[in-house]
Amino acid sequence: MKKYFYLSLLLVQLVHAQELALVRKDGLFGYLSKTGQFAISPSFKLAKNFSDGLAAVEDNGKWGFIDGKGAWVIPANFENVKYFDSGVCVVAKDKKWFYINKKGETIAAPATDKVYDFEDGFAFFKQGDKIGVINSKMSIVVEPKYEIIKSFENGYARVRNNDRWGIIDKNGKVVVDIIYDEIGNYYKNTTWAKNGTAFGIVTGGKFTAIDGVDKIWDFQSQDLTYARKNDKIGFIDLKGNWVIEPKFDKAKAFEKNLAPVLIGKKWGYINTTGTIVIEPNYNDAETFSLDGLAPVKDKDWGFINESGKLVIPTQYGITAGGILALFKDDDKGFINGLARVKNDKRWGFLKPDGQVLGNQWFENAELFQK
């Protein structure tokens, strides 16, 4: 009996954990599963993406929350709502914003002049002209002492005081001194920074200027990022050494050891030695996804594989974002096996073989979310 109980429990958890996409069909919103079938049929005039296992939907002018089966979890009692994160959501009622948990119960929080959304388990709070940070248990992890705090990325956040920037960790500890004019994200104990007029790399608390550089972009998933010198783009490593000399007109980040670069008026791809491995034949190009495909543009967008072969014709739009979308980044291309694309004013999802998920197109479609 226990075996069947745990199996049933697992199946329930899988149902609730599945990714669903908000889509609009015949003027109503519903939620599509990755099978191409509706997990929740279109029946809502207004709805938002799933986040943290719940989705906000509107009913008779009020907002509440449903689960992955479409069942009401929190009644539609709110004038406005944001997105759940770490079991907490910001909602509005009687023209006041406050926090609730997944039972719809009000959560007491530290006094704040503005109620901020949670992101990855953290939210800002403001007292006077200073910003601090709380966690999802409503404990203060960073006292309100900064002019600006940017969103945490992988446990680190950029902060500003007295027009100077540094970086703190999720416990509020300063890991990069707050002394720089500009600063980048924190990646493998390294960041880029601007110190006076000089741009360079900060590692172990030491700033190393890179001669002639006037811009450095954030490190992403590889130990190289791109930088500009004399109006040309090249790539530097975590120590600030040039790995690929600045010779390209434009560039984007390395993914799968390939980076898009602009040569003249066309985009192609280089490898980590700077060798062109996919010829510059495209009007635009994006980075490769973990699925091994990259969006490239002729008149419209299609997809190439890591060998440079066009595997999906250039006939789609790929611009991310929608009227009620929740996007941390301008996500384009394949994400976990599906790409959101536009075709003749309608939206749908492509599989890596170019087939349309469920053979369906919608008036609007957002990225899959849990």
N, C-alpha and C positions, 0 to 999 in steps of 0.2 A: 504493500500500500504506500509506504514512504517513497518508493521509487517513482510511482505514478504521480504522487503529490509534487515531488521535486521537478519532475518532467513538466507538469502542468505549470508550475511556478516559473520555470525557465521559459516556456512558450509565452507566457504572459509578459515576462520581462522583455523578450525579443520583440513582441508586438509594440510595447511602449517605447522601445529603444530605436525602432526603425526610423530611417530618414524619410521625411515627407516633404513634398514640394507644394507650395501654395500656387494654385492656378485659377484662372477665371474662364469660365465657359458659359456662353449664353447669358452674360451679365452677372453671374453668380460665382462666388468663390468656393472652392473645395480643395482637397488635398490628395495629391497623386503619390502612389508608392513607386518604388523602383522596378516593380513588375510591369509598370505601365497601366495598372488598373487604379481606380479610385479607392483609396482607403477611407475617405470621407467624401461623399458625393457633394457636388456644388449646390449649396443651399443657403449661403450667407451673402448678404449684400455687401458687407465689409468684413475683412478678416486679415490677420497678420501671420507671419511665419511662425513655425514652431521654434521654441527656444527652451532648453532645459526641460523638455518633455511636455510642455503645454503651449497652446496657441490661443491668442486673443481673438475673439469674434464678437461682432456687434449684434444685438438683439433689441429691437424697438428703441433705438437711440442710446442704449447703454452697452457697456463692454463687460464681458466675462471671459472665462477660460475653459477650453475643452481639452480632453486627452487625445491620444492617438487613435482612439476608436470613435471619436466624435461625441463622447459623453461629456456632459457638463460636470466640471470639477469645482469651479467657482462661479456662482450665479452672476448674471449680467447686472451688476449694481453700480458700475463705475462710469464716470463721465469720460474718462480717458485712461489709457493704460500704456505701459512700455513693454519690455520683454523680461521674462524671468532669467535669472542667472544665479547659480548656486542656491536655488531655493527662495530667492527674494525678487520682488518686482516692485517697481514704482507705479502707483496708480493715483487717480484724481477723483475726489468726491467732494461735493459742496465747495468746489473751487479751491480745494486744498490738495497738495501732493503729499503722499506718504508711502511707507513700505508695507507690503503684505507678504505672508508666507503662502505656501501652496494649499493651505486650508482656507485661504482668504482672510486670515486673521491679521489685524494690524500689529506691526512690530515697532516697538519703541526704539528710537535711534538717538545718537548724540545730537544736541541742538545744532541746527544748520540754517543758514540764510537761503540756501537753495538745496533742493533734493536731487541728487545725482543718480543716474543709472549705475547698476553694478556691471562690471566687466571682469570676467575671469576671477570672480570672488572678491573683488575690491570695488569700493565706491569712494568718491571724494565727498568731503563736507566742508562747508565754508562758514567761517566766523569772522565777520568784519571783512577785511581785504586779504585774508590769508586762507590757504587751502590745506586740508589734511586728508587722511585716508582712514576708512574703516573697513573691516572685513565683514563677511556675511553673518557673523555672530554679533554684529554691531559693536565690536570692540574697536577702540582707537589703536591703530597700528602706526600712524604717523600724525603727530600733533599738527594743528593748523599753523604752520610757520612759513609756508612758501607762497610766492606770488602766483606761480603756475605749476601744476603737476600734469604731465602728459599721461596717457593711458599706460598701464603696465604691459610690457611685452616680455614674455618668458621670465616673469618675476622681477623685472627691473623697470624703472620709470625715470624719465627726464624731468628735472625740476629747475625752477628759476627763482632766484632771489637777487635783488639789487641789479637787475639786468644781466646777471651772470648765470650760466647753466652748468649743471652737474647731473649725476645719476645716483639714485638710491635703490636699495633692494626692497623686497616686500616687507621687511621688518623696519624699514625706515633708515637703515644704515647707509651712510654716504659711501659709495664705492668709487665714484669719480668726483673729485673736488669741484665745488661750485664756483668755478673761476673762469669759465670759458664764455666767449661771445656767442658761439653756436656749438651744438653737440649732436651726435648721432645716436643710434640705438646701441645697446650693449650686447656684444656677441663674442663669446669665448674670452671674457675678461678684457675685451678691447672695444674701443669706440673711435670714431673720428671726431675731431673738434676744430674750431676756429679759435685761435689765440692771437688777439690783436688783428693783424692783417694776414697772419700765416695759417694755413690749413695743414693738419697733420693727424697722426695717430696717437692715441693715449693708451698705453699698456703699463700695468703695474704702477699707476700714478704718474708716469713720466710721459710728457708730451714730446713727440718727435716731429718736427716740421718737415714737410715735403716741398722742396724747392719749386716755385713757380705754379703750384696748384691753387686754383681758385674755387674749386667745388669738389666735394666727395659725397658719394651716395652711401646709403646704409648697407651694411653687410646683410645678406639674406641667408641662404642655406649652405653656401660654400665659402671657403676661406679666401675668397677674392671679392673685391668690389671695384666699381669703376670710379674714375676721377678725371678731372678736366685740367689740362695744362695747355696754354696757348691755343685755346678754342678747339682742342682735339681731345678725344676720350681714349684712355687706356685703363689698365687694370692693375691694382696694387694688392699686396698680400697683407696679412695681419700685422706685419712689422713696418708697413709703409713702403716696402720695396716695389719698384715697378716690375711686374711679371710680364706684362704686355705693354709695350711703349705706347704713349698717346698718339694715335694716328687715325682714329675713326671720327667721323662727324658726329655720330650719336651712338649710344649703346644702351643695353639693358642687362639685367643681372644674369649670372650663370646659373643654370639648372641642368642637371644631367650632364655636366661638363660641357655645355654648349651655351653660347650667349649670342643674342641678336645684336648685330652692328649695322650701322648705316654707312655705306660707301657710295659717295656721290649722291644719287637720288634713290638708291635701291637698298633694301635690307637683305642681309644674309646671316650666316652663323659662323662663329669661330670656335675652335677648341681652346683648351687652357694654355696652349703654347702660342696662341694668336694666329694659328693657321686657319684660313678660310676652308671650311669643310662642307658648307652648303652655300652655293653661289648666291650673290646678291641679285635676286630676280624679283623681289617683292616690294610693293608700295609701303608695307608695314609688316611688322612681325612681333610676336610676343614670346615670352619665355616658355620653355618646355614644362609640361606637367609631370607628375610622378608616373602618369600613365604612358609617358614616352611620346606624347604628341604635342605639337605647338601650333597655335593659330598663325596663319600668314594671310596677307591681303593682296589680292590683285585688284579687281573692281570691288569685290566683296571678300568675305573671309572663308577660308577652308583650313585644312589641317595637314601637316606633314609629319612623318616619323623621323626618328633620329638619323636615318640615312638620307633624309632630304626628299624622300618620295612623297608626292602629294597623294594622300590616302582618302581624303574627303574633299570634294571639289570646292572651289572658292565661290560659293553662292549664298553665304549666310551672313547675318549680322551677329555680333558676339558681345555688344556692349552690355555690361552687367548693370544690375540695379533696376528697380521697379517702383511702382507707386507706393507700395507698403513694404518694401524690402528691408531686410536686416543684413547689411554687408559691412564687414570690418575692412575689407579691401575691395578694390575693383577687380573682382574675380572673373577672369576670362578663361575660356578653354575648358579642358577636361578636369573634373574634380571627382575623385573616387569613381571613375568609370563612366561619367556622363558629362556632356557639355550642353549648356544652355545656349540656344541659338534662336535667331529670328529669321523667318522665311515668309516673304510676302505679307508683312505686317502682322504675322502671327508667331507665337513663341512655342518652342518645344525642346526636346532633349535628344541629342544624338548619342548613339553608342559608338565605340571605337571603330566598328566596321562601317559606319556611316548610316546605319539603319536608325529610323526615328522610333524612339521609345513609345510603345503602344500604338504606333502609327497615328499619333494624335498631335494636333496643333491647337494652341489656345490663344485667347485674347491677351492674356498675360501669364507669365510663368516666372517663378522665383527659384533661387537655388534650393537644393534639398537641405533640410535642417532637421535636427533631432529635437 
